[in-house]
Amino acid sequence: MSANALDGIIVLDLSQFLSGPRCTQLLAMKGATVVKIEPPAGEALRVLTRFMQAERMMSVINQNKKGLVLDLKNPAGADLFKQLACKADVVVENFAPGLMDKMGLGWDTLRELNPRLIYASISGFGRTGPMADRLAFDIIAQATGGIMHACKQEDRPPKVYWADLVSGAYCALGILQALLQRERTGQGQLVDISMQDVMYFHYFGAQSEKALEPVRGEISSLLGRDLTNLMTDETNPLPYWNSYKTRDGHIAVVALTERHWKNLLDAMGEPELAADPRFNNFVVRTRNCAQGVALVSEWMAQRTTREALEVLTAARVPCAPALTLDQVNSDPQLESRGMHGAVQHPRFGEIRTPGDPVKLERSGSCADQPCPELGQHTEEILSALLGLDAQAIAALRKQRAVG
């Protein structure tokens, strides 16, 4: 059995910024040989981070990859890429729509050269539909997927790069599905990821609204409010699904079930309120949400986060502190799960990096190598995959096809 789930899988990674690199990061963590192919100046994120003297950040999303510089605009470089694609299992790109086709390196060309190839493309709106040709970045995908509206952040940039990072993970999932099907059919295929699709897929409220449209009036009448934003209305929060302020922080509390609601009241020293007509079932707790929130808020405000957590946890109430940036970066649970990793970089020394979030019982994980330097493994890749010797590689360098 392989030590790693994706040992032997060769991935050519042409992507830049976050979405594609997150996809290939996940594949590299499971042992795939990911060749990070960059132009002579480096991919866009490397250029930006170098300019800001923040290139250490590249290792947060590019662990365990091999670095190859290849000028795809150079005919010799384009030809080398075609040769590599014949040896590869997967190609990943997130360029502007149509760019790979313009270079003569798109899916239609590569599938003829290697019928087993899996070609994964991440774009703002996918390869079909009226907006397929539009340029997009994370904020555009979040805007058009409804996420900025859902978070009430239409007037400001999102605080998390959900579109890039989640779309990258979905692309990795699509690649794994295609690899599995290839085992049965022997044929590769196109993986077409639209960041707008992914964002809409995560807008559960919008999807529920469509599903419940015929009965929306009855539900609103029963609950006294729309179901769409039932759990997410920050101006009218629910006592059983809320984040409460303590003397020194905040605690998220969930008491959706009757048992958890009773446990919460017991923890607060108010067991008799379980029979109170304002709180004795889910519907009335929803209708009287302001009174319930005030009740819990008063109890929380009198305690430190640690004191409240001890009482609530002992009473089996689902709860947790709202960790700050510094706290999440030193959280003992994440530490125990290997999510606080580190790599050694030849120029920058130790860089703290994320661990692999996908734990497989019988498979290892690779997250101990930093982002490759620009073109660090050019000779190694061309020699191992194409059998080129030093003289041939030197000739390609003279043609400026590789770096």
N, C-alpha and C positions, 0 to 999 in steps of 0.2 A: 504493500500500500504506500502511496506517496505520502511524504511528510506534510505536504501542503496540497490543498484541494486543486489548485490550478497549475501545479508543476507541469512544465512542458508546453503550456499555452503561450504563444508569442503574440504580443499586442504592439502594433505600431500606433503611437500616440502623437497625433499632430495638433492636439488641442491646446488652448491657452486660457488664461484667466482662471476660472473656478469650476465651471460645470464639467468640462471634459476631464481635467485633472482630478476632480473628485471621483469620477467614474473609474479612471485607470488607477487611482490610489487604492480603491477597494479591491481591484483585480490584483494589483501588485502585492497587497497585504496577504493575499491567499496564494502567493507563489508564482503568479504569471510573470513571464519575462516581458516587462513593459519598456519599450524603447521610446524615450521621449525625444521626438524629432523636432528640432528648432531651426529657424533660419539663422544665418551667420550672426545677426545682431542679438539673437535670443528671442524667445516668445514675448508677447506683450507684457505679461505680468513680471517677467524677469527684468525687462527694460525699465518698467515703472519702479519696481522695488530697488533696483540698482541706483536709479536716479535719486530715490529717497533715502539711500543708504540703509535699506531695510531688506536686503536680499536674504537674510536669515529666514524670513517668512516663507520663502519658497519651499522649505522643508516641511512646513505644516501640511502641505497637500501633495507633495511629490516624493514621498519616501519610497525607497527600494526600486527606483527606476534607473534605467541606463540612459546616458546622454549621447545623442548623435546630432551633429550639425549637418544639415542637408539643404542645399539651395534648390527648392522645387521650381524656381523660375529659370534655372539653368538646365538646358536640355539633358546634360549628362547627369545632373542631380535628379531630374524627373525620371530618367531611365533607371537610375539606381533604386528609386522608390518603387517603381514597378517590379523590379527584381525582388526587392524585400517583400512586397505584397504577395508575391508568388510563394514565399516561404512562411508567411504569417498566417495566423488564425483569425486575427481581428485587426481592423483599422478603426480608430476613433478620431473624429474631427468635429469641431464646433465653429467652423469658419462662417463667414457671411454666405447666405444662400447662393448657390451657383458657382462659388469660387473654385471648388475642386473640379467642376466640369470645365470651366474656362481653362484650367491648367492641363486638361486632358487626363486627370487622375480621379475622376468621379466614379461612382458606383457602377455605372454601365460599362466603363472601361475595365475596371478592376475585376468585376465578376467574370468577364471573358477570360482574363488571365488566370484567375484562380477561382473555380466554381465553389470551392469549399470556404471561401473567405466570408467572414461576417463583417459587414461595414456598418458602423454605428455613427449616426449623425445627430447632433444636438443643435437645435436652432430655436429661435423665438416662437415660431408658429408652425413648425413642421414643414414637410415637403409638399403638402397639398393645401387647398383652400385659398380663398381670395387674398390672404395676408402672407402667403408662403414666401414671397420675395422681400418682405419687410425686414429691416435690421432690428435687432433687439438685444437688450441686456437684462440683467436681473430685475431692475426696477420696472421695466416695461412689461415683463412677463407677470410680475406681481400685480401691476395695475390692470392689465387686461384679463387676468385670471380671477379678479375679484378680491384678492387677498388684502390689498390696501384699503378697500372699502370695508371688508370684514373687520379689520383691525382699527377702523376709524383713523386711518393715516393717509388719506388722500392728499393732504396738504403738506406732507413731509416725506423724506426718504425712509424706506423700511430700515429697521434696526438689525435685521438678520437677512443674510443672502439666501432666503429660502428657495427662490427659483433656480439659482445656479446649483446649490448644493444638493437639493432634493432631486432635481432633474438628473444630476450626475449619478446619484444612487439608482434612480429608475433606469438609466441607461445601462448601468452595470447589471441590473436585473434582466433587462432585455437581452444583453449579450449572453448571459448564462442560459436563458431560455433558448436562444438560438443555438448555442453550443450543444445543449441537450438534444434539440431536434436534429442537429447535424449528425449526432451519433446514430440516429435511426434512418436518416435519409441520405447522408453523405453530401448534402448540399448546404452551402452557406446562404445568407439572406441579409436584407437591409433591416437595420434597427433604426426607426425614425422617431426621435423624441422631440416633442414640442414642449417648450417650457410653459407656454400658456396652458396646454392640456394638463400638465402636471399640477400647476397651481389650481386650476379649476377642480381637478380631481380631489384636491385637499380642502376645497371649500364645501364642507359638509352641509353647512346651513343653506347654501344656494341649492344644492341637490335635494335636500329635504323639502325645501319650499316647492320645488317642481313636483315632487312625489305627493305632497300633502295638499296641493292646490284645491282639489275638490272638497276637502273637509277643513280647510283653514279657518273658516268662520266658526265652526263648532268648537274647534280646539281653543281659539282665542277667547270665546265666550266662557269656556270651562276654566281656563287658567287666568283669565283677566289680562292676558298679554299674548303677543305673537310667539309661536314656538320657534321661529327662525333664529331669534337672538336670545332665546330663553336663558342659555347658560353663559352668554357672552356680553350682556348689556351692562357695561360698567357704570352707567348712571342709575341703574335699578337692579343692583346685584341680589343674588339669592343667598339666604343664610346657610344653605347646605352645599354651596359651591362657590367659594369666595376666598379671597386672600385678606387676612386681618392684620391690622397694625398692633404690634406689641410695644413694650417700652423701648425696645432697641432694634426692632426689625419687623419682619412680616412673616406670617405663617399661612400657607395654603391649607384649606380644610375641605374635605368632601364628606358629606353625611347624607347621601342620596337615599339609602335604604332606611327602612324603619329601624332596623337594628342599630345602624350607625348613628342615626339621629338620637335614639334613646341613649346610646353610649356617650354622645356629645353632651346631652343634658345632664347625665349622671356625672360626667367629669366636671361640669360647671357647678355642680351642687344644686341643680334645679330639676330633679327627677319628676316632680309633680307636673311639670309643664308638658310631659309626654301626653297627658290627657287633656290639656288645654285646647279648647275648640279652635284657637288660632293656629295651633301647631300639630294637631293630632293626625294629620295625613298629608301626603305630598301636595295635594291640590291647595289646601288651605295654607300650607307653609309658603306656597308660591304666591297666593293672593295677599298674604300678610308678610311679604318678604321684608319690608322696611322694619317692622317690629322685630322680626327674627334676627336681622343683621345687627340692629341696635343692641339686642340682648347679648349676642356673641361678642360684638365689638367692645362692649363695656368690660366683659370678663377678660378679654385679651389685653386691653389697655392697662390693666392693673398688674400685668406680669411681664417678665422678660421672656424672650423667645425660648430660652432654655427651660425656664420654669413651666411655661405653657406646654411645650413639647413633651416634657416628662409626664405631665398629667394626662394629656391627650393620648399619648402612645400607650401608657399603661391601661387606658380605658378602651383600647383598640379602635380609636378613631383615625381614619386615614388622614395623615397630615405630614407636612414637611416645611422646613424653612425656605423662604425665597432667597436663594443664595446670590450674593453679589459676584462680580467678576473675579475678585480676589479669592472669595470663598470657594467658588466652583473650581478654580485652578488649584486648590489645596484640599478638596473634599476627600475624606478618607474612604468613602464608598467607591468613588471613581478611581482612587489610588489602588484599592484592593482589586479592582477589575482590570487593572493594567491600562487605564485610559490616560494616565499621566506618564507618557513615554519620554524618551530622550534619544537623540542621535548625536554622533560625534562628526563634526564637519571639519575638513582639513584646514579651512581658513578661519572659521568662526568659532571653533571649539564646540562645546555642548550646546545643543538647541533643544528646548523642550517641545515635544511634538505629541499629537494625539495618538492613542493606541487604536487597535482594531476593534470596532464595536460589534463585529460579528464573531461570536464565539462558537466554534465547531468542536465537538468532543474529541473527534478522531483526526483532526487536521490542525497543523500548526499555523502560525501567523508570522508574516514578515513585515516588520515596521521599524527596523533598527538601522536603516541606512538613510543618509540625508538625500536631499534633492541633488542630482548629479550636477557637477559643474557643466557649463556650456560646452558640449562636444566631448565630454570626458571619456566616453567609451566608443568613440568613432571607430578607431582601429579594431577594437574587440568585436563590435557588432558586424562590421563589414567582413572581417576575417571569419567569424563563427558562422554567420548566416549565408554569406555569398562566397566564401573561400578565397577572398582577395588577399594577395600578399602585400608586403610593405611597399614594394615598387609600384604596384597598381594603385594603392591608396595615395601614394605621393603624387602620382600622375593626376589623380582626381582632385587633389588639393591644388595642384598647379592650374587646373581648369576652373578652380573656385567652385567646384560642385559640392565639395564637403569641406568641413572645417574641424 
